Amino acid sequence: MKSNLKFKNSVFSFLFSDPDILRELYCALKGVTLPDDIPVVINTLDDVLFMDKINDISFEIDGKLVVLLEHESTVNPNMALRLLMYIARIYEKIIGDRNIYSTKKIFIPRPEFFVLYNGVDPYPDEAVLKLSDLFKNPDFLGLPEKIRHVLELEVRVLNINEGKNEAIVKRCGLLAQYSAFISKVREFVKEGFSREEAMKKTVYYCRDHDILSELVAKNASEVLNMLMTEWNWDDAKEVWQQEAREDGIEIGREEGIGIGREEGRAEERKKERKYFLELLKSGKSPEEIIKIYENLSIT
């Protein structure tokens, strides 16, 4: 089975796509206990791209809370802004046909925002990203020094790598197993195995050691495809970032016609990336896209 980037595009979102599991995860993150009969409704938006990636999970708890949860291997400093745009779409979905211009109040569930980090770069157990940290400084307008922000959004970032936030991880068995799963993949890579070999060995290891054993037993090939898609996606982003840095250096060196020539190349690359994203939105895997580019270069 080929991994579809449009739906369940990661092992994480595949695992945490069940209301009962999400209730357990929320209780672990908040350090609370909710009755098993408290309804949880998943309301993640389909086909909504933010920073070239579909958002992971959102769900309502008893219609009173709406929780947006992102799983990231790289903490994006603009996450609060991304989630602001995402929650606006979620509220549109929740409100539906109700008239926001009505004289009656429309009550909406209170939002909460989480990022679960499992990247390789050092990161504290917990941090908070604020929308207000992205606001421009209006001091030149002569406004009072202390200004209350009329719009704020706070994102709680939690490190879920093995050995981090153990109290949280232990309260959610599936989260603990997922952390162990990812840690094992990295361990095999460090031992010198290729990514694909490391992932295959991890699947077999977890199956034999009761780590996500039910998942890998029933969906081994799909898990491997999702893992490869995630790694290829990260590689693609690194290439784009490196190209952007090279573009800046080249433009700084070139003058006159040289600058015009490089700007032309940058425009071509911009068009290629736009085409790449359109292919992703259509559901094609990175492997299929590479083949398309290879065919274009031949012709």
C-alpha positions as CSV (number, residue, x, y, z in Angstrom):
1,M,0.0,0.0,0.0
2,K,1.4,3.4,-1.0
3,S,1.3,6.1,1.6
4,N,-1.2,8.9,0.9
5,L,0.0,12.3,2.0
6,K,-3.5,13.6,2.1
7,F,-4.7,11.4,4.9
8,K,-2.9,9.9,7.9
9,N,0.3,11.2,6.5
10,S,2.4,10.1,9.5
11,V,2.7,7.1,11.9
12,F,1.7,9.5,14.7
13,S,-1.6,10.6,13.2
14,F,-2.3,7.0,12.2
15,L,-1.9,5.9,15.8
16,F,-3.8,8.7,17.4
17,S,-6.9,8.6,15.2
18,D,-9.2,7.0,17.7
19,P,-11.4,9.1,20.1
20,D,-10.7,6.9,23.1
21,I,-6.9,7.1,22.6
22,L,-7.2,10.9,22.1
23,R,-9.1,11.2,25.4
24,E,-6.3,9.2,27.1
25,L,-3.6,11.4,25.4
26,Y,-5.4,14.6,26.5
27,C,-5.6,13.4,30.1
28,A,-1.8,12.6,30.0
29,L,-1.0,16.1,28.6
30,K,-3.1,17.9,31.2
31,G,-2.6,15.6,34.2
32,V,-6.4,15.1,34.6
33,T,-8.8,12.2,34.5
34,L,-11.9,12.3,32.3
35,P,-14.7,9.7,32.5
36,D,-14.7,7.2,29.7
37,D,-18.2,8.3,28.5
38,I,-17.1,11.9,27.8
39,P,-17.5,12.2,24.1
40,V,-14.5,13.0,21.8
41,V,-15.2,14.0,18.2
42,I,-12.3,14.3,15.7
43,N,-12.7,17.3,13.5
44,T,-9.4,17.6,11.7
45,L,-9.7,19.5,8.4
46,D,-8.9,17.7,5.2
47,D,-6.8,19.2,2.5
48,V,-5.6,22.2,4.6
49,L,-1.9,22.9,3.9
50,F,0.2,24.9,6.4
51,M,3.9,25.3,5.7
52,D,3.6,22.6,3.0
53,K,2.2,20.1,5.4
54,I,-1.3,19.0,6.4
55,N,-2.1,19.7,10.0
56,D,-2.2,16.7,12.2
57,I,-5.1,16.3,14.7
58,S,-7.9,18.4,16.1
59,F,-10.8,17.1,18.2
60,E,-13.6,18.3,20.5
61,I,-14.2,17.1,24.0
62,D,-17.8,17.1,25.0
63,G,-18.4,20.2,22.8
64,K,-16.7,22.3,25.5
65,L,-13.0,22.1,24.4
66,V,-11.4,22.0,21.0
67,V,-7.8,20.7,21.0
68,L,-5.3,21.2,18.2
69,L,-2.3,18.9,18.4
70,E,0.7,19.0,16.1
71,H,3.5,16.4,16.0
72,E,6.8,17.9,14.8
73,S,10.4,16.8,14.4
74,T,11.4,20.5,14.0
75,V,9.9,23.2,16.2
76,N,8.6,26.0,13.9
77,P,8.8,29.4,15.6
78,N,5.7,30.4,13.6
79,M,3.6,27.6,15.0
80,A,1.3,30.0,16.9
81,L,0.5,31.8,13.7
82,R,-0.1,28.6,11.9
83,L,-2.5,27.4,14.6
84,L,-4.3,30.7,14.6
85,M,-5.2,30.2,11.0
86,Y,-6.1,26.6,11.6
87,I,-8.4,27.3,14.6
88,A,-10.3,29.9,12.5
89,R,-11.1,27.2,9.9
90,I,-12.1,24.8,12.7
91,Y,-14.5,27.3,14.2
92,E,-16.0,27.9,10.8
93,K,-16.6,24.1,10.6
94,I,-18.1,24.0,14.2
95,I,-20.4,27.0,13.6
96,G,-21.7,25.7,10.3
97,D,-24.7,27.6,9.1
98,R,-25.3,29.6,12.2
99,N,-25.4,33.4,11.6
100,I,-22.5,35.2,13.3
101,Y,-24.3,38.5,12.7
102,S,-27.2,37.4,14.9
103,T,-28.0,39.4,18.0
104,K,-27.7,36.2,20.1
105,K,-24.4,34.9,21.4
106,I,-22.8,31.9,19.6
107,F,-20.9,29.9,22.2
108,I,-17.8,28.1,20.9
109,P,-15.5,25.5,22.6
110,R,-12.4,26.8,24.3
111,P,-9.3,26.1,22.4
112,E,-6.1,24.4,23.6
113,F,-2.9,24.0,21.5
114,F,-0.1,21.4,21.8
115,V,3.0,20.5,19.8
116,L,4.6,17.2,20.6
117,Y,8.3,17.4,19.6
118,N,10.4,14.3,18.9
119,G,13.3,15.7,16.8
120,V,17.0,15.0,17.2
121,D,18.0,18.6,18.1
122,P,18.3,19.4,21.8
123,Y,15.0,20.8,23.2
124,P,13.8,21.4,26.8
125,D,11.1,19.2,28.3
126,E,8.6,22.0,27.8
127,A,8.3,25.4,26.2
128,V,5.6,27.9,25.3
129,L,5.3,29.6,21.9
130,K,3.2,32.8,21.9
131,L,1.6,34.6,19.0
132,S,2.5,38.0,20.6
133,D,6.2,37.1,20.2
134,L,5.7,37.5,16.4
135,F,4.1,41.0,16.6
136,K,6.1,43.9,15.2
137,N,7.3,46.5,17.6
138,P,5.2,49.7,17.3
139,D,7.4,51.9,19.6
140,F,8.0,54.4,16.9
141,L,4.3,55.4,17.0
142,G,4.8,56.8,20.5
143,L,2.4,54.3,22.2
144,P,2.6,53.5,25.9
145,E,5.4,51.0,26.7
146,K,3.1,48.5,28.3
147,I,0.3,47.5,25.9
148,R,-2.1,44.6,26.6
149,H,-2.2,42.3,23.6
150,V,-5.7,42.1,22.4
151,L,-5.0,38.9,20.5
152,E,-2.9,36.1,22.0
153,L,-2.5,32.4,21.3
154,E,-0.2,30.1,23.4
155,V,1.1,26.8,22.2
156,R,2.5,24.3,24.7
157,V,5.4,22.4,23.3
158,L,6.3,19.1,24.9
159,N,9.4,17.0,24.2
160,I,8.2,13.4,23.9
161,N,11.6,11.8,23.1
162,E,12.6,8.8,25.2
163,G,13.7,10.1,28.7
164,K,11.8,13.4,28.4
165,N,8.5,14.2,30.2
166,E,8.3,10.7,31.6
167,A,5.3,11.5,33.8
168,I,3.3,12.5,30.7
169,V,4.5,9.6,28.6
170,K,3.8,7.0,31.3
171,R,0.2,8.2,31.5
172,C,-0.4,7.3,27.9
173,G,0.8,3.9,27.0
174,L,0.6,4.4,23.3
175,L,2.7,7.6,23.5
176,A,5.4,5.7,25.4
177,Q,5.4,3.0,22.8
178,Y,5.6,5.5,19.9
179,S,8.6,7.3,21.6
180,A,10.3,3.9,22.0
181,F,9.6,3.1,18.3
182,I,11.1,6.3,17.0
183,S,14.1,5.9,19.3
184,K,14.7,2.4,18.0
185,V,14.7,3.6,14.4
186,R,17.4,6.2,15.2
187,E,19.4,3.6,17.1
188,F,19.6,1.4,14.1
189,V,20.6,4.3,11.8
190,K,23.4,5.2,14.2
191,E,24.6,1.6,14.0
192,G,25.2,2.1,10.3
193,F,22.0,0.7,8.7
194,S,20.4,2.6,5.9
195,R,17.1,4.4,6.7
196,E,15.0,1.7,5.0
197,E,16.9,-1.1,6.7
198,A,16.6,0.6,10.0
199,M,12.9,1.0,9.6
200,K,12.4,-2.6,8.7
201,K,14.5,-3.8,11.6
202,T,12.5,-1.6,13.9
203,V,9.2,-3.0,12.7
204,Y,10.5,-6.5,13.4
205,Y,12.0,-5.6,16.7
206,C,8.8,-3.9,17.9
207,R,6.7,-6.8,16.8
208,D,8.9,-9.2,18.9
209,H,9.1,-6.9,21.9
210,D,5.5,-5.9,22.2
211,I,6.0,-2.3,21.1
212,L,3.1,-1.1,18.9
213,S,2.9,-4.9,18.2
214,E,-0.7,-4.8,17.1
215,L,-0.1,-1.9,14.7
216,V,3.0,-3.4,13.0
217,A,1.5,-6.9,12.9
218,K,-1.5,-5.6,10.9
219,N,0.0,-2.7,9.0
220,A,3.7,-3.4,8.7
221,S,3.9,-2.3,5.0
222,E,1.9,0.8,5.5
223,V,3.9,1.8,8.6
224,L,7.1,1.5,6.5
225,N,5.7,3.5,3.7
226,M,4.6,6.3,6.1
227,L,8.0,6.4,7.7
228,M,9.7,6.7,4.3
229,T,7.4,9.4,3.3
230,E,8.1,11.4,6.5
231,W,11.9,11.1,6.0
232,N,11.7,12.0,2.3
233,W,9.6,15.0,3.2
234,D,12.1,16.2,5.7
235,D,14.9,15.8,3.1
236,A,12.9,17.8,0.6
237,K,12.5,20.7,3.1
238,E,16.3,20.7,3.8
239,V,17.1,20.9,0.1
240,W,14.7,23.9,-0.3
241,Q,16.2,25.6,2.7
242,Q,19.7,25.1,1.4
243,E,18.7,26.3,-2.1
244,A,17.2,29.5,-0.5
245,R,20.5,30.2,1.3
246,E,22.5,29.6,-1.9
247,D,20.1,31.9,-3.8
248,G,20.8,34.7,-1.2
249,I,24.6,34.3,-1.5
250,E,24.6,34.2,-5.3
251,I,22.4,37.3,-5.5
252,G,24.7,39.1,-3.1
253,R,27.7,38.3,-5.3
254,E,26.2,39.0,-8.7
255,E,25.6,42.5,-10.1
256,G,23.8,43.9,-13.1
257,I,23.1,41.1,-15.6
258,G,24.3,38.5,-13.2
259,I,21.6,39.4,-10.7
260,G,18.9,39.3,-13.4
261,R,20.1,35.9,-14.5
262,E,20.0,34.5,-11.0
263,E,16.6,36.0,-10.3
264,G,15.4,34.2,-13.4
265,R,16.7,30.9,-12.1
266,A,15.1,31.6,-8.7
267,E,11.8,32.2,-10.5
268,E,12.1,28.9,-12.3
269,R,12.8,27.1,-9.0
270,K,9.8,28.8,-7.5
271,K,7.6,27.5,-10.3
272,E,9.0,24.0,-9.8
273,R,8.3,24.0,-6.1
274,K,4.7,25.2,-6.7
275,Y,4.3,22.3,-9.2
276,F,5.8,20.0,-6.5
277,L,3.2,21.1,-4.0
278,E,0.4,20.7,-6.4
279,L,1.5,17.1,-7.0
280,L,1.6,16.5,-3.2
281,K,-1.9,17.9,-2.9
282,S,-3.1,15.5,-5.6
283,G,-2.0,12.6,-3.3
284,K,1.1,11.5,-5.1
285,S,4.0,10.1,-3.0
286,P,7.5,11.7,-3.1
287,E,8.7,8.6,-5.0
288,E,6.1,9.2,-7.8
289,I,7.0,12.9,-7.9
290,I,10.7,12.1,-8.4
291,K,9.8,9.8,-11.3
292,I,7.8,12.6,-12.9
293,Y,10.7,15.1,-12.6
294,E,13.1,12.5,-14.0
295,N,10.8,12.1,-17.0
296,L,10.6,15.8,-17.5
297,S,14.3,16.2,-17.4
298,I,14.7,13.5,-20.1
299,T,12.3,15.1,-22.4
